[in-house]
Amino acid sequence: MSKKKKNGSETPVEKNLRDSQYYFNREFSWLEFNRRVLSEGLDSRTPLLERLKFLGIFSSNLDEYFMVRVAVLKRQIETQVNKLTPDGQTPQKQLDGINQRLLPMVSLQHQFFEENLRPELEKNGIFILNYIDLNKEQKIYLKNYFAEHIFPVLTPLAIDASHPFPYLSNLSFNLAVILKNPDTQEDLLARIKVPKILPRFLLLPEKLQVKENAQTINWMGVPLEQVIAHNLGSLFLGMDIQEYHLFRITRDGDLAVQEDEGDDLLLVIEKELRKRRIGGNVVRMEINPTMPPKLKKILMEKLELSEKDVYTVDGLLDLKDLMSFLGLPLPHLKDPICTSAMPPRLRNYSNEIANDDLNEKNGIDFFEVIRHKDLLVHHPYHSFVNTVEGFITQAAYDPDVLAIKMTLYRTSGDSPIINALIASAENGKQVAVLVELKARFDEENNIQWARKLEQSGVHVVYGLVGLKTHTKIVMVVRQEEDKIRRYVHIGTGNYNSKTAKFYTDLGLLSCRSELGADLADLFNFLTGYSRQKSYRKLLIAPVNMRDRFIQVIRREIENCKNGNTGRIVAKMNSLVDQEIIANLYAASQAGVKIDLIIRGICCLRPGLKDISENIKVISIIGRYLEHSRIFYFYNNGKEEVYIGSADWMPRNLNRRVEAITPVEDPDIVKELQEIMGILLSDNRQAWDLQADGQYIQRRPSDHSPELACHRILMESVNH
């Protein structure tokens, strides 16, 4: 029976908020995210070459998904781990569900490319030809090209009693060739690896780019694997080539790092990287439907695969290579060029001191700007190079700077930030950098940068045992008159100028003393033996972040129970943590209005009666990868806004070092509210999550444009 409040209104019937029926499966939710990525490629409103890009991203995402998530599930089955997920799934049920959901998606991707995008490309003068459709002159050219440029790179491998089945490297593209010995009439099998070092699509010379009825030709070429397949005779002289079949394999690519306090983490990671190059167990094979059952069975037996591990693709394998066509000089088939700008405060400052050479790049004294007022940077709309890189570069050459400390999770090749840190050390400053060696698939790159920094005199730390350092922080210590001042940058994204062009991220530049003191304590935790348990302002994982988030959620609950307004808006990449979700359900039951902007995985089920009726979830997929994390709490009108590097996932809250900072400058708070307002009112790239797990894409008629920036934060808040 429902309980009554003192004022006579009913409270929701209490539920077990951890019951499996209230949670979506993590793996299936990720597949739905990738479905939304694919949808951008299917959407006719997306420019043509950008549609190829999204099909390529869909394939690239799947590669990593199989290498990590599917591989983990397979290992759990092999080791008989049957722990249930929050939604009540065993590893085997999840694998079965993945296969069931993914097969139609992959089929749709390839069918759409062949039947829709390929003809559309040809209308725009881009011809990916099949070898069999070439004319005589084109075939002669490619035969000569094969002999000169491809043949020397290939290594045909026989497979028989004296030649055991060869090792197939991860993500390798292969030709299985069936031959017949004309003398003995014996059937033979060989394998040829399609080399990654060569371009996937071979461009024909301009004089051979001819096509009947083609009004314009912007590009014309042939897939590399077809050129190899139609010139096999020179690789198997004296043999009769019966047939050939393409296949591609994916291996377990996750690092199984066994950390110990006494181990040299650098050597441990290098050892695991060597294992990855060899590769773990095969977790997927992609084939064409023409492969005969007998050959398919041989490959499955040799690679120890089940029928559900094989994905049949009718068309080109590995569509991620389609992204190479974005390099064509055809701007009318791409998104309009977007040039990053300077934040208005920096732009105004730069105009005032145009002749000042304090900063070689743009004449800005970042320290003066930050002393005056906190600064928010929003990439890629704000230039990363002229803000974050400029700040670090100025610090490296400023004679009053005593020390620079920062974390590096993923950075770009030939990074100006790396060069600035090296110059800073060479200039006699104290420079300490935590390089996270366990950043997945960037481990090797990070090892190279770590060694380069060490050789230049930088103090390099490789991370903490049992924790991955994911936080994005910089601290600059500067002598100013009779005091030392600490300047900080706390961000949501990596210090990487390349990804900053297509990831949306935020960063706060400040010299607030409490933030500087907190970062000083955090760096001591990262580089030394300090085990700081409390921080003045920052939310730090795995120390106090989980408890602080739960505390502010429960504060909204109490406000609602006291007859006031409760409001939460949170933007992040993924929402998985069961304890956080259960508290959000409790907040919804109490009447707190909650909007969640979750780009990827969301295990929370919105819109459930008496559970999550007050929760709405959207996902935004578009030109830029939504990567920033923003957290808003109404707090009875004393609004609190936070930004930082963490999602609400167990790995972020329990197994990573993360930092979330409060934003206390009223102008920046307003700016962040406007950002969330625009996102919540999006009627082009937004998808609404339904209670059954489906996402429905918004259309312009769903939300009128004038609601942008207004519906949002103050929904149900009476000002």
C-alpha positions in Angstrom: 0.0 0.0 0.0 1.2 3.5 -0.8 2.5 5.6 2.0 1.1 9.1 2.5 3.2 12.3 3.1 2.0 14.8 5.7 0.6 17.0 3.0 -1.5 14.1 1.8 0.3 13.4 -1.5 1.4 9.8 -2.3 5.0 8.7 -2.5 6.0 6.2 -5.1 5.9 2.5 -4.1 9.3 1.5 -3.0 11.1 -0.7 -5.4 14.3 -2.7 -5.4 16.3 -0.2 -7.5 19.0 -2.8 -8.3 16.6 -5.3 -9.8 17.9 -6.5 -13.2 14.8 -5.5 -15.0 15.7 -1.8 -14.5 19.0 -2.0 -16.4 20.1 -2.3 -20.0 23.0 -4.6 -20.9 26.3 -2.8 -21.4 27.4 -4.7 -24.5 24.0 -4.4 -26.2 23.9 -0.7 -25.4 27.2 -0.2 -27.1 25.9 -2.0 -30.1 23.0 0.5 -30.2 25.6 3.3 -30.0 27.3 1.9 -33.1 24.0 1.6 -34.8 23.6 5.3 -34.4 27.0 5.8 -35.9 26.0 3.7 -38.9 22.8 5.7 -39.2 24.8 8.9 -39.9 26.2 7.0 -42.9 22.8 6.1 -44.0 21.3 9.6 -43.6 21.0 11.4 -46.9 21.4 14.7 -45.1 25.0 13.8 -44.4 27.5 14.8 -47.1 28.5 11.9 -49.3 32.2 11.5 -48.3 31.2 12.0 -44.7 28.8 9.1 -45.1 31.7 6.9 -46.1 33.5 8.1 -43.0 30.7 7.0 -40.8 30.6 3.6 -42.4 34.3 3.4 -41.8 34.0 4.4 -38.2 31.3 1.8 -37.7 33.7 -0.9 -39.0 36.7 0.5 -37.0 34.6 0.6 -33.8 33.6 -3.1 -34.3 37.2 -4.1 -34.7 38.1 -2.7 -31.3 34.8 -4.1 -29.8 35.7 -7.6 -30.9 39.4 -7.2 -29.8 38.4 -6.1 -26.3 34.8 -6.7 -25.3 34.0 -9.9 -27.2 37.4 -11.2 -26.3 36.8 -10.7 -22.6 33.4 -12.5 -22.8 35.1 -15.4 -24.6 37.8 -15.6 -21.9 35.1 -15.6 -19.2 33.4 -18.5 -20.9 36.7 -20.4 -21.2 37.4 -19.9 -17.5 33.8 -20.7 -16.5 33.2 -17.3 -15.1 29.4 -17.0 -14.8 28.9 -13.9 -12.8 25.7 -12.1 -13.9 25.7 -8.6 -15.2 23.4 -6.0 -13.5 20.7 -6.9 -16.1 21.0 -10.6 -15.4 23.0 -11.8 -18.4 25.7 -14.6 -18.4 28.7 -14.3 -20.7 27.3 -16.8 -23.1 23.9 -15.1 -23.3 25.7 -11.8 -24.0 27.8 -13.4 -26.8 24.6 -14.9 -28.3 22.9 -11.6 -28.1 25.8 -9.7 -29.7 25.7 -12.1 -32.7 21.9 -11.8 -33.0 22.0 -8.0 -33.0 25.1 -7.5 -35.1 24.4 -9.8 -38.1 21.6 -7.6 -39.5 23.6 -4.4 -38.8 26.6 -5.6 -40.7 24.4 -6.8 -43.5 22.7 -3.5 -43.7 26.0 -1.6 -43.7 27.3 -3.6 -46.7 24.1 -3.7 -48.6 23.6 0.1 -48.3 27.2 0.7 -49.5 26.8 -1.5 -52.5 23.2 -0.5 -53.5 23.1 3.1 -52.5 26.5 4.8 -51.8 28.4 3.1 -54.6 26.0 4.4 -57.3 25.9 7.8 -55.6 29.7 7.9 -55.7 29.7 7.2 -59.4 27.2 10.0 -59.9 29.8 12.3 -58.4 32.7 10.9 -60.5 34.2 8.5 -57.9 34.5 4.9 -59.3 35.6 2.0 -57.2 35.8 -0.6 -60.0 35.7 -4.3 -60.0 38.7 -5.8 -61.7 36.5 -8.0 -64.0 34.8 -4.9 -65.4 38.1 -3.2 -66.5 39.0 -2.8 -70.1 42.1 -4.3 -71.7 44.3 -1.3 -71.3 43.4 -0.9 -67.6 44.2 -4.6 -67.0 47.5 -4.4 -68.7 48.5 -1.4 -66.6 47.5 -3.1 -63.4 49.3 -6.3 -64.4 52.5 -4.3 -64.9 51.9 -2.4 -61.6 51.4 -5.7 -59.8 54.7 -7.1 -61.2 56.7 -3.9 -60.2 55.1 -2.8 -56.9 53.0 -5.6 -55.4 54.6 -8.9 -56.3 57.9 -8.2 -54.5 56.0 -7.6 -51.2 53.9 -10.8 -51.3 54.7 -14.1 -49.6 52.6 -17.1 -50.7 52.4 -19.7 -48.0 51.6 -23.3 -48.8 49.4 -25.3 -46.4 50.0 -29.0 -46.3 51.6 -31.7 -44.2 55.1 -30.2 -44.4 53.8 -26.6 -44.2 51.6 -26.2 -41.1 48.8 -23.7 -41.0 50.4 -20.3 -40.9 50.0 -17.7 -38.2 47.5 -15.0 -39.2 48.1 -11.6 -37.7 45.4 -9.5 -36.1 43.1 -7.7 -38.5 44.9 -9.3 -41.4 43.3 -9.4 -44.8 44.0 -12.8 -46.5 43.5 -14.7 -49.7 42.8 -18.4 -49.4 43.9 -19.9 -52.8 42.8 -23.3 -54.0 45.1 -24.8 -56.5 45.5 -28.1 -58.4 48.8 -29.8 -59.3 48.4 -30.6 -63.0 50.8 -33.6 -62.7 49.2 -35.3 -59.7 45.7 -33.7 -59.9 46.1 -33.1 -56.2 44.1 -30.2 -54.6 46.3 -27.7 -52.8 45.7 -24.8 -50.4 47.8 -21.6 -50.0 47.4 -18.3 -48.2 48.5 -14.9 -49.2 48.4 -11.9 -46.8 47.2 -8.7 -48.4 49.9 -6.2 -47.3 48.8 -3.3 -45.2 51.8 -1.3 -46.3 50.2 -0.7 -49.7 47.1 1.5 -50.5 43.8 -0.4 -50.2 42.5 1.3 -53.3 44.8 1.6 -56.3 44.3 4.7 -58.5 44.4 4.3 -62.2 46.5 6.8 -64.3 44.4 9.8 -65.5 44.7 8.7 -69.1 43.1 5.3 -68.2 40.3 6.8 -66.2 37.6 6.2 -68.7 34.0 5.1 -68.1 31.2 5.0 -70.6 28.5 7.7 -70.0 30.6 9.2 -67.2 30.3 13.0 -67.4 32.9 13.6 -64.7 35.7 11.5 -63.3 37.2 12.6 -60.0 38.8 9.3 -59.0 38.9 5.9 -60.5 40.6 2.8 -59.1 40.4 -0.8 -58.0 40.7 -2.6 -54.6 44.2 -4.0 -54.0 42.9 -7.5 -53.1 41.3 -7.8 -56.5 44.5 -6.9 -58.3 46.3 -9.6 -56.4 43.6 -12.1 -56.9 43.6 -11.6 -60.7 47.4 -11.9 -61.0 47.9 -15.1 -58.9 49.5 -17.0 -61.8 52.8 -15.3 -61.3 52.9 -16.5 -57.7 52.0 -20.1 -58.4 53.9 -20.9 -61.6 53.0 -24.4 -63.0 49.9 -24.7 -60.9 46.2 -24.5 -62.0 44.4 -21.9 -59.9 41.0 -23.2 -59.2 39.5 -20.4 -57.1 40.4 -17.8 -54.4 38.5 -16.5 -51.4 39.0 -13.5 -49.2 38.8 -13.6 -45.4 39.8 -11.3 -42.5 40.4 -12.2 -38.9 40.3 -10.4 -35.6 42.2 -11.5 -32.5 42.0 -10.8 -28.8 43.9 -7.5 -28.5 43.5 -6.6 -24.9 46.5 -6.3 -22.7 46.5 -8.6 -19.6 48.9 -6.6 -17.5 49.7 -8.4 -14.2 51.0 -5.5 -12.0 53.1 -5.9 -8.9 54.6 -3.3 -6.7 58.1 -4.5 -7.4 57.7 -4.6 -11.2 59.1 -2.1 -13.7 55.8 -1.1 -15.3 57.6 0.0 -18.5 59.1 -3.4 -19.0 55.8 -5.2 -18.2 53.9 -3.1 -20.8 56.6 -3.7 -23.4 56.4 -7.4 -22.8 52.6 -7.4 -23.2 52.9 -5.3 -26.4 55.1 -8.0 -27.9 52.4 -10.5 -27.0 49.8 -8.4 -28.7 51.8 -8.2 -31.9 51.7 -12.0 -31.9 48.0 -11.8 -31.0 45.7 -13.6 -28.8 43.0 -16.1 -29.8 41.0 -15.4 -32.9 37.5 -14.0 -32.0 36.0 -13.2 -35.4 36.4 -14.2 -39.1 34.8 -12.2 -41.9 34.2 -14.0 -45.3 32.4 -13.5 -48.5 29.3 -15.7 -49.2 31.1 -17.4 -52.1 33.5 -19.3 -49.8 32.7 -23.0 -50.2 31.6 -24.8 -47.0 34.7 -27.1 -47.1 37.2 -24.2 -47.0 35.1 -22.4 -44.4 35.2 -25.5 -42.2 39.0 -25.9 -42.6 39.5 -22.2 -41.5 37.1 -22.5 -38.6 38.9 -25.7 -37.3 42.4 -24.2 -37.7 41.3 -20.9 -36.0 39.1 -22.6 -33.4 36.0 -20.7 -34.3 32.3 -21.5 -34.0 29.7 -20.7 -36.5 28.7 -17.6 -34.6 32.2 -16.3 -34.8 31.9 -16.1 -38.6 30.4 -13.0 -40.3 29.5 -13.3 -43.9 29.8 -10.1 -45.9 28.4 -9.7 -49.4 30.8 -7.1 -50.8 34.0 -5.4 -49.9 35.5 -6.5 -46.6 36.9 -4.0 -44.1 35.0 -0.8 -45.0 37.0 1.3 -42.6 39.4 1.9 -45.5 36.6 4.0 -47.1 37.7 6.8 -44.9 40.7 7.4 -47.2 38.3 9.0 -49.7 37.9 12.0 -47.4 41.3 13.0 -48.7 39.9 13.8 -52.1 39.8 17.5 -53.0 36.0 17.6 -53.3 34.8 20.1 -50.6 31.2 20.0 -51.9 31.0 16.4 -50.8 32.2 17.1 -47.2 31.2 19.0 -44.2 31.9 22.7 -44.5 35.3 23.8 -43.3 35.1 24.9 -39.7 38.0 27.0 -38.4 38.7 27.1 -34.7 38.5 30.6 -33.2 40.1 32.2 -30.2 37.8 32.6 -27.1 36.4 36.1 -27.0 38.5 37.1 -24.0 41.7 36.0 -25.6 40.8 37.6 -28.9 40.0 40.9 -27.3 43.2 40.7 -25.2 45.2 39.8 -28.3 43.9 42.9 -30.2 44.8 45.1 -27.3 48.5 44.0 -27.2 49.0 43.0 -30.8 52.6 44.1 -30.7 53.5 42.2 -27.6 55.7 39.2 -28.2 55.2 37.4 -24.8 53.7 34.5 -26.7 55.3 33.8 -30.0 52.1 32.3 -31.4 49.6 35.0 -30.6 51.0 37.7 -28.4 49.0 36.6 -25.3 50.2 36.6 -21.8 48.1 33.7 -20.5 49.1 34.3 -16.9 47.8 37.8 -16.9 44.5 36.7 -18.6 44.0 33.9 -16.0 44.9 36.1 -13.1 42.1 38.4 -14.1 39.5 35.7 -14.4 39.0 32.0 -15.0 39.0 31.0 -18.7 36.9 28.2 -20.3 38.0 26.7 -23.6 35.7 24.7 -25.7 37.3 22.6 -28.4 37.2 22.3 -31.4 35.3 25.6 -31.5 38.1 27.2 -29.6 41.6 26.6 -31.0 43.5 24.0 -29.0 46.8 25.1 -30.5 46.3 28.8 -29.5 44.9 28.1 -26.0 46.1 25.0 -24.2 49.3 24.5 -26.3 50.0 28.2 -26.1 49.6 28.2 -22.3 52.0 25.3 -21.9 54.5 26.7 -24.5 54.5 30.1 -22.7 55.2 28.4 -19.4 58.1 26.5 -20.9 59.9 29.7 -21.9 58.8 32.0 -19.1 61.8 32.7 -16.9 59.5 33.1 -13.8 58.0 29.6 -14.1 59.6 27.3 -11.6 57.9 24.0 -12.4 55.4 22.3 -14.8 53.5 19.1 -13.9 51.0 17.4 -16.1 49.5 14.1 -17.1 49.6 12.6 -20.6 47.1 9.9 -21.6 47.1 10.2 -25.4 49.0 12.7 -27.3 49.8 13.2 -31.0 52.9 12.4 -32.9 55.4 15.3 -33.1 53.5 16.9 -30.3 54.3 20.6 -29.6 53.4 19.9 -26.0 56.1 17.3 -25.7 58.6 19.7 -27.3 57.6 22.4 -24.9 58.1 20.1 -21.9 61.5 19.1 -23.2 62.5 22.8 -23.7 61.2 23.5 -20.2 63.5 20.9 -18.7 66.4 22.1 -20.7 65.7 25.6 -19.5 66.3 24.3 -15.9 62.7 24.1 -14.7 61.4 21.2 -12.7 59.2 19.2 -15.0 57.2 16.1 -13.9 55.0 14.2 -16.3 52.9 11.2 -15.6 52.7 9.2 -18.9 49.9 6.6 -18.7 51.4 3.5 -20.3 48.1 1.6 -20.1 46.2 3.9 -22.4 44.6 1.2 -24.7 46.1 0.9 -28.1 48.4 3.9 -27.4 50.8 2.1 -25.1 53.6 1.9 -27.7 53.3 5.6 -28.6 53.3 6.6 -24.9 56.4 4.5 -24.2 58.3 6.3 -27.0 57.3 9.7 -25.6 58.2 8.7 -22.1 61.7 7.7 -23.1 62.2 10.9 -25.1 61.1 13.0 -22.1 63.3 11.1 -19.7 66.3 11.5 -22.0 65.7 15.3 -21.8 65.7 15.5 -18.0 62.0 15.3 -17.4 60.9 13.4 -14.3 58.6 10.7 -15.8 56.3 8.6 -13.8 54.6 5.6 -15.5 51.3 5.5 -13.5 50.1 3.7 -10.4 49.9 0.0 -9.7 46.3 -1.1 -10.2 45.1 2.3 -11.4 44.9 3.9 -14.8 45.6 7.6 -14.8 42.9 9.1 -17.0 42.7 12.6 -15.6 43.7 15.6 -17.8 45.5 18.1 -15.7 48.4 20.6 -15.9 49.9 22.7 -13.1 52.3 25.5 -13.6 54.2 27.0 -10.6 55.3 30.6 -11.1 57.2 33.1 -9.0 55.4 36.4 -8.9 56.7 39.3 -6.9 56.9 38.0 -3.3 54.6 34.9 -3.8 54.4 31.7 -5.7 51.2 31.2 -7.7 49.9 28.0 -9.2 48.1 28.0 -12.6 46.0 25.0 -13.6 44.3 23.5 -16.6 41.7 20.8 -15.8 40.2 19.3 -18.9 37.8 16.7 -20.2 40.0 15.6 -23.2 43.5 14.5 -24.1 46.4 16.9 -24.7 46.3 16.0 -28.4 46.1 18.7 -31.1 44.8 16.2 -33.7 41.9 14.8 -31.8 41.1 18.3 -30.5 39.9 19.1 -34.1 37.1 16.6 -34.0 36.4 15.8 -30.3 34.3 18.3 -28.4 36.0 18.9 -25.1 36.2 21.5 -22.3 39.1 22.9 -20.3 39.2 25.3 -17.3 42.2 27.6 -16.9 42.4 29.0 -13.4 44.7 30.3 -10.7 42.3 29.8 -7.8 44.4 28.9 -4.8 42.3 25.9 -3.7 42.4 24.3 -7.1 46.2 24.8 -7.2 46.6 23.3 -3.7 44.4 20.3 -4.7 46.4 19.6 -7.8 49.6 19.9 -5.9 48.3 17.2 -3.5 47.1 15.1 -6.4 50.5 15.2 -8.2 52.2 14.2 -4.9 49.7 11.2 -4.9 50.7 10.4 -8.5 54.5 10.7 -8.2 55.2 9.9 -4.6 53.8 8.0 -1.6 51.2 10.5 -0.6 47.8 8.9 0.0 45.6 12.1 0.2 42.1 11.3 1.4 40.5 14.7 1.2 40.5 17.6 -1.3 39.3 21.2 -0.9 37.4 21.5 -4.2 38.2 18.6 -6.6 36.4 15.4 -6.9 39.1 12.8 -7.2 38.7 9.1 -8.2 39.1 6.7 -6.6 39.2 8.8 -3.4 36.1 10.9 -3.0 34.4 11.2 -6.4 31.8 8.5 -6.0 30.8 9.6 -2.6 30.6 13.3 -3.6 28.4 12.5 -6.7 26.1 10.4 -4.6 26.0 13.1 -2.0 24.9 15.8 -4.4 22.3 13.5 -6.0 20.8 12.8 -2.6 20.8 16.5 -1.8 18.5 17.0 -4.8 16.3 14.2 -3.4 16.1 15.9 0.0 15.3 19.3 -1.6 12.4 17.7 -3.4 11.1 15.9 -0.3 11.1 19.3 1.4 8.8 20.7 -1.2 11.5 22.4 -3.3 12.7 21.9 -6.8 15.3 19.2 -7.8 17.1 19.3 -11.1 20.1 17.3 -12.5 21.6 17.6 -15.9 24.6 15.4 -16.8 26.6 15.0 -20.0 29.1 12.2 -20.4 30.3 9.4 -22.7 28.8 6.5 -20.9 26.6 5.7 -17.9 27.1 2.2 -16.5 27.7 2.4 -12.7 24.8 0.6 -10.9 25.1 2.5 -7.6 24.9 5.9 -9.5 22.0 4.6 -11.5 20.1 3.4 -8.5 20.5 6.8 -6.9 19.3 8.5 -10.0 16.2 6.2 -9.9 15.7 7.3 -6.3 16.0 10.9 -7.3 13.4 10.4 -10.1 11.0 8.8 -7.6 11.4 11.8 -5.3 10.5 14.1 -8.2 13.9 15.4 -9.3 13.8 16.3 -13.0 16.8 14.7 -14.7 18.2 15.1 -18.2 21.1 12.9 -19.3 23.2 13.5 -22.4 24.9 10.1 -22.9 26.7 9.7 -26.2 27.6 6.0 -25.9 26.6 3.3 -23.4 23.6 3.9 -21.2 22.5 1.1 -18.8 19.8 3.3 -17.2 16.2 2.7 -18.4 14.3 6.0 -18.6 10.6 6.4 -18.5 9.7 3.4 -16.3 6.6 4.0 -14.3 7.3 4.7 -10.6 11.1 4.2 -11.3 12.4 6.7 -13.9 9.5 8.7 -15.1 11.4 11.9 -14.5 14.5 10.9 -16.4 15.1 11.6 -20.0 18.1 10.4 -22.0 19.4 11.6 -25.3 22.5 10.7 -27.4 24.1 13.1 -29.8 26.0 11.6 -32.8 27.3 14.0 -35.4 30.3 15.7 -37.0 32.2 16.0 -33.8 32.6 13.3 -31.2 30.9 14.5 -28.0 33.6 13.9 -25.4 33.1 16.5 -22.7 31.7 15.7 -19.3 29.5 18.3 -17.6 27.5 17.8 -14.4 24.8 20.3 -13.2 22.9 20.3 -9.9 20.2 22.9 -9.1 20.9 22.8 -5.3 17.9 25.0 -4.4 19.0 27.8 -6.6 22.7 27.7 -5.5 23.6 26.0 -8.7 26.7 23.8 -9.0 28.4 22.9 -12.2 31.3 20.5 -12.6 33.5 19.4 -15.5 36.2 16.8 -15.8 37.5 13.6 -17.3 35.2 10.9 -15.7 32.2 9.1 -16.9 29.8 7.4 -14.4 31.3 4.0 -14.9 32.8 1.6 -12.4 36.2 1.8 -14.2 36.3 5.6 -13.9 35.1 5.8 -10.3 37.0 2.7 -8.9 40.0 1.9 -11.1 41.1 5.2 -12.6 42.6 8.4 -11.3 40.2 11.1 -12.4 39.6 14.7 -11.6 36.4 16.7 -11.7 36.5 20.4 -10.9 33.7 22.7 -9.7 33.2 25.7 -11.9 32.7 28.8 -9.7 32.9 31.7 -12.2 29.3 32.8 -12.8 29.9 33.7 -16.4 31.4 30.3 -17.1 28.6 28.6 -15.3 26.2 30.4 -17.6 28.2 29.4 -20.6 28.1 25.8 -19.6 24.4 26.0 -19.1 24.0 27.4 -22.6 26.0 24.5 -24.0 23.8 21.9 -22.3 20.8 23.9 -23.4 21.7 23.7 -27.0 22.5 20.0 -26.8 19.2 19.2 -25.1 17.3 21.2 -27.7 19.1 19.6 -30.6 16.7 18.5 -33.4 19.2 17.2 -35.9 21.8 14.9 -34.3 19.9 13.9 -31.1 18.3 10.5 -30.4 15.8 9.9 -27.6 16.3 6.7 -25.6 13.0 4.8 -25.0 12.2 2.6 -22.0 12.5 -0.5 -24.3 16.1 0.4 -25.3 15.3 1.8 -28.7 16.6 5.1 -29.8 14.4 7.4 -31.9 16.0 10.1 -33.9 14.6 13.6 -33.5 13.5 15.5 -36.6 13.3 19.3 -37.0 9.5 19.2 -36.3 10.0 17.6 -32.9 11.6 20.6 -31.2 11.3 24.2 -32.4 14.6 26.0 -32.8 13.6 28.9 -30.5 13.7 26.4 -27.6 17.5 26.1 -27.9 19.2 27.3 -24.7 15.9 27.7 -22.8 14.0 24.4 -22.4 16.7 22.8 -20.5 18.1 23.6 -17.2 15.2 25.4 -15.8 12.5 23.1 -16.8 10.2 23.0 -13.8 12.3 25.7 -12.0 10.2 28.8 -11.3 12.5 31.8 -11.3 
